[in-house]
Amino acid sequence: MTAFYADLLELCGFEPEEMKKDTRRIETVFQRLELGPEDMKRAESWVKENHDVTLSGVRKILGLWLKELFDLVLAKDEGKKIVYYGFPTIAGPAAVIASSSEDVYCACPDAILCYTMGQIFNKLTPILEAGEENGLPPGHSLCSLQQIRVGGMVKGIIPVADMVTTSSYNCDMGSKADELLHQKYGHPTIYVDGSMDSQWGEWPNYLRERVDLLGDQLEKVFAGAEKFLGVKITEEARRKAASRSRELHSALRELVELMREADPQPLSIVDLEVARRLSSGSASERIMVEGPKAISILSQEVGDRITKGIGVVAKGSPRVIILMAHFSDPSIMRMMEGCGLSIPTTAHTLFASTIMKETTLISGEGLAIEQLKRGPFHSAYGEVKPFAEAAKKFNVDGVIWNYLYNCRPLAILSHLMKQYIEREHGIPVLALEMDMYDSRSYSASALQTRVETFAELLRSKKAA
């Protein structure tokens, strides 16, 4: 008798022998997630509607997300020591810790739940509601990503961590939510402090004192791993993590470069972002080793499409760059493409593809320098200037700054970004308020009118 989940897993790149080997694990996880036969049928339709499963690379990447979900849910059962990190945060320390011991599982559970329970099963709402009912109520501009973390723990979907690391200076709400979880579950939390203070125009320069502060704070994460997990952080682990991270980001860089000049756009931004988020969703060996292989397969398929002139939008469509794609609801990005917009990349994907080129050893100081050079962890100007440069580099016709209304680091820049890019580069900008993790209030249909109007403006300007 065929398992009720077999068709969906096959759609997501699973081989029959993989399903047979992991039957017990798969069925245990689906039971905890309360996913049955009808959920699988709905998921199949959702995946086919929003992901290009004709591409082997897309199927394999979706399968990696599901395998990561299985590993996350069962981590405690399988004797792993668990480290969680949030988003946004500097994930380098997690990669080192994961490379230090096979008995440690390091991941961002919030992102994993978004890319599985949202992108694949379209069933994130019960988890969000559980978070709202347990300390992060609706109507208070609280981060929905944190509601997902809380809801996942309250519902017993994700296990309690043995250690948590979080940024307390870029995203203050993440550290506050982790404090709530610490009070409820007692796990130790390492807060990475820093400074976003700088003069306008200072980036890409920075004070040496900022490197010293942030570097010391990141090294504090390694010290916490030794204290709370009993894991020895060695030079070998630092080099191994750097090597793995370089390989993953190199594969992503190849895919981004293919998208940069292609017309028509050969791959939906939905599937580009599903690939990109592997680098921030987990630091596990599975992602670090299998991720580059899956992305490389996708790059080959995208290259073939470019050669054949196959696109997901019409050739010559207005090109736009956006901040980042929706984590959990692919229908929103599909709506933007349906409005006739070509979205070759996002700012976050472009930034991620430029890091880890030369790093041979991950240290607190090295990570601090890398992050300050990138910009978003530097200052407001460090977010605005690289985004504007990315828009110019990709030769776009417009920019959509799709910011989270409940995220202070992004909402603060919502109209400043628009003013700067329009003044300095003459590129039209749509400041689009939305929620990148929860689409209950900001659905595709709710956002469509503004996006359609912007798309028409860009078409008129392009034709003039």
N, C-alpha and C positions, 0 to 999 in steps of 0.2 A: 504494500500500500504506500502510495506517495505521500510524503509529509506535507502538511498543510502550508508550510512555508517554502517548499522546494522551488516553486515557480518564481517567487520574488527573489530568493537568493541566487538562482540561476541568472535572473535579470541583472543582478548586481555582481556578476562575475565569479560566483562560487562554482567550483568544479564538483561533480557528484561525489567524488571520494572525500572532498573536504567536508561536505555535509554529513556523510556517513561517519567519518572519524569524529566529528564534533557534535553529534546528535544530542548527547546528554547536555552539553554546555548550551547549545542553541535553545533547546526546549526549556531549560532552567531559566535562561534570560527572558525568553518571551513570556513565560509564566509570571515572572516578577514584574514585567512591564505591562502585564494584562493585555497582551496582544494575541488575538485568536485568528481563525480562518477569515472572518469578514474583514479584519484589519489588514490582512495580507492582500486580499483582493483590492481593497481601496488603495493600498500602497502601490500595487502594481500600476494601477491607472494613474496615480499621482506622479510616479517616477517616469512613466512613458510620456506623460504630458509635459513634464518640465525638464527632463534630462535627455541628452542625446545618446540613448543606449544602443544606437547603431555603431557607436565607437567603442572598441574594446577597452581603450584607455579609460573612458568614462565609467564603464561597468566595473573595471578593476578598482578604480578610486572609490566608487560607492561601496564596493565590497570591503575595502580597507576601513572605511568608516564604520561599517557594521561589525567587522572583526574587533575594532577598537572598542565599540560599545560592549561587546561580549567580554572583552578583557577588563573593562572598567567595572562592569556590574559584578564580575566574579573575582575581582582582585583579592578581596579579603578571604573569600572561600578558598582560594588557591594559595594562600599563605604569603601573599605579597605585602610588603610595607608600602604604604600609599602616600604619595606626595601630590598635592593639588596646587596649581598656580592659576591665577585669574587672567582676565583679558580686559584691558591691555596690561601686559607686564613684560618684563625682560626675561625671555624663556631660556636663555643660555644656561643658567645654573641648573635648571631641571634636566637639560640634556646631559650635563656632567654627572649629576646624581644618578640618572638612569643608566649611564655608561659605567658606573662604579660597581653595580651589583645586579645580577639577574633576579634578585629577590625584591627589587624595588620597582614599583610602577609609578611613573610620573605623567600627569596629564592635566589638561584643562577640561574638567567634566562638563562645564557649561557649554563649551563649544561642541563637544562630542554629542551632547543631547540635542543641540540645535541641528547639527548636520545629520542626525539619524532620526530622532523623533519628529523633527520638523521637515527636513529636506526629503526624507524617505517615507516616513509614516504619516506625516501631516497630523500628528497627535500630540502636540506640545501643550495645548491649552490646559489639560488636567494638572500638568506639572507646574505651570505658571500659577494656576489657581491655588495649588497647595502652598506655593511660596507666599502668595498674597495673604493666605489665611494663617501664616505662621511667622509673623514678624515684619513682613514687607508689604503692607497693605496697598491697594490701588488708590490712585488719586493723590499721591504724595510725591510725584515725580521721582520715584525710586527706580533704580536700574533693573530692567526686566531680566538682564543676564544674571544678576544676583538672585532674582526671584526664582530663576530656573535652578540655580545651585541649591538654594534652600528647599525648593519643592522636591527636587530629586532626592535629597537626603531625608526629608520628612516622610516621603512615600516609600522609603527603603529601596529605591532604585540604585542609588550609588552609595557605596559604603563610606563610613566615617574615615577621614584621612588620619595618618599618623603624624603628618606635618603639612602645613599650608604656608606658601609664600605669596606675598601680595605687595603691589606698589601702593604706597600711601601718599604719594605726592603728585602723580599724574592723575590717577583716578581715586579720589578720596572715598567714593562710595563703596568701592570694592573692599577696602580695608575695614570700613564700618560694618559691612555685611559679614566679613570674616570674624569680626569681634563678636557679632551676634551668634554665629555658629560656634565660636570658641566657648562662649558662655553656656550654650545649649549642649554641646558634645564634648567639650574639654580638650580638643586637640590643640597642640601648640602652633602658634602662627609667627612667622618671621616677617616683619614689616620692613620693606626696602624704602628708605627715605631718600630724599634728594632735594633739588631746587629747580624750579622752573623760571626763576628770576633772571632777567637779562635785559639789555637795552634793545630797542627795536633796531633791527639791522645787524645785530651782532653775529647771528648764525651765518656761516658755519664755524666761526671762531667761538671759543669758550675759555673760561678761566681754568687754570690748572687745579685750583681748589675744588672745582666742581667734579673733576675726574677723581680726585682723591676721596671726596665724600662718597660719591656714588660707587666707586670701586670698592671701598671699605664696606659699604652696605651690602653689596652683592657677595663679597667674601663671607659676610655674616650668614648668608644662606648655606654656604658650604659648611661652616662651623655648626649650624643648626642640624644639618644632616648627620654629621658625626655624633652630635650630642643625642638627638632624638631617635635616630635610626640605627646608630651603630655602624654607619657606612664610612669607610675610609676614603677620602677624596685624594686620589693620587694624580701624579703628572700624566700617567698613562691614560687615566679616565678623561682628563681634560683634553688630551690630544685626540682620543677616540671620538669624543663628542664633537670636537671641531671638525674632524674629518667627515663624520656623518652629516653634520650640518652643512658643510660646504657642498657635499654631493647632492643633498636635497635642494639647496638653493640654486645650484648650478643647473639642475634639471628644470627648475621653475624659470630660471633666467632664459633658457633656450625657448621655452614655450611663450614667454612674454615677447621675446624678440620676433617670433613668428607672427604674433598678433599685431605688432607695431605698424607694419607697412601694408598688411594684407587688405585688399579691397576686392571683393566683398569680405566682410568679417567672417572667418571660417568656423568659429566656435562661439557658442553662447557664453556671455559673461557668467552665467550661472555655473557652467561646468569649468570655466577657468578658475573661478573662486573656490569651487569644491576641491580642486587640486591645490590651490594656493594655501588653503587653511589647514592642510595637513601639517604644515610647518609650525603652526601655532596651536593646533588642537591637541597634540600629544608629543612627548619626547621619547616615546617607547621605541624599542628596537624594531618592532614591526613597521612603524611609520618611517623610521630613519633608514631602514634597509629596503623595504618593499616600495616605499613612496617614490623614490627616484626612478625605479624601474617602471612603475605605472605611469608616471608623468612622461617619461621618455617614449613610451608606447603611444601616448596621446599626442605628443609632439610629432611623431612620424605620421600619424593619421591626419593631423592638422596640416602638415606639409603637403601631403597628398591632395587634400582639399584645395589648398592654395594653387597647386599646379593645375588642377582641374577647374578652377574658378567656382567652386562650390561655396556658398555663403548662407548664413542664417538670416541676413537682411539683404536688401537690394544693393547692388553695386552703386557707389556714389551717394549712399545715405549719409546724412550729417553725422559726423563723428563726435562723441562726447567722452569725457573721462569723468568718473564718479569717485567719491571718497572710498566707499567699499560696498560690496553687494550685501543683500539681506542674508543673514546667517541661516534663518530657519524657513523662510517662505520664498521659494524660487519663482513663484508666480508673479512677484513684484518686478523682478528684473526681466522676466519674459514679457510683462506688460510694456516696459520701456522699449524693448526691442520691437514689440508689436506696434508701437507708435512710430516706427520707422527710424529709430536711432541706432547707430552702430556704436557699441561700447567695447573697444578693444582691450581695455584694462581698467583697473581701479588704482587709485593712488597707493593704497596699502599693498596691493600686489606688486606694483612697480618698486616701492621702497624695499619690500622683502626680497625681491630678486636681485637687489644691488648689494646685499650684505654678505658676509662670510666668504669674500673672494680670496683673501690672503691669510686669514686667521689660521694658525697652525696649533694654537693652544688657547683654550678658553680660560681667562682669568677675570677677576673682578675689574681690574684696571682696563683690560682690553675690551671687555663688554661695555664699560662706561664710555670709552672713547668712541666705540662703534655707534652706540645709541645716540650720543650727543651729535655725532656727524650726520646721522640720519635725519634728525630734526624734531620729530614729534615729542621726544622726551627732553628736548632742549628748551623750547619756549614756544609761545604763540607764533612768533615770527618764524621759528624753525618748522612749524607746521605749514604756515602760509606760503613761504618762499619755495620750498621743494615741490609743493602741490602746483604752484603756478609754473614752475620750470617743467614739471611733468606734462602739463597741458600743452606747453609750447613744444616740447620734444616730440610729443605724439601728434603734433599738427592737427589739433582738434578744432572743431567748429564751435563747440560749446562745452560748458562744465556744469555738472550737477553736484552741488555740495549737499549731499543727502545726510543731514546731521540728525543725531538723536536729540529729541527735545529734552530728554531727562538726563543728558550727559553734559556736565558742566565744561569739560575740556573741549568738546566739539560745539556745543551750543554757543559758547562765548565767541567762537570764530565765525558763526553762521553768516553774518552780514559783513564782517570785516573781510573775510575771504572774497566775497562777491565784489566789494568795492575795490580791493587791491587788484584782482585779476582783470576786471573790466577796465580799470584805469591804466594799469601797466601794460597790458597785452591786447586790450580791445576785444577780448573774448567774452561773449555773453555767458552769464552765470545764473543758474536757477538754484536759489537756496530752498531746499525741499525738506521741510520738517517731517520726520517719520520716526519709527522705532525699528532698529535694525534686527531685533531679536523676537519681537512680539508684534504680529500684524492684526491683532483683533480690532484695534482702533484705526490703524494705518494700513488698511488693506490695499490691494492693487486697484480695486474700483474707486476707493476713496482718493487715491493719488493720481488717477489716470487723467483727469481733466487738466491739471496743471502741467503734467508731462506732455500731453498732446499739444497744448498751447505752445509750450517751449519748442517742441519738435517742429511745429509749423513756422514759428519765428526763424528757426535755424534754416529750414528749407527755403524760406523767402530770401533770407540774407545770402544763402549760398547761390541762389539763382540770379541774384542782382548783379 
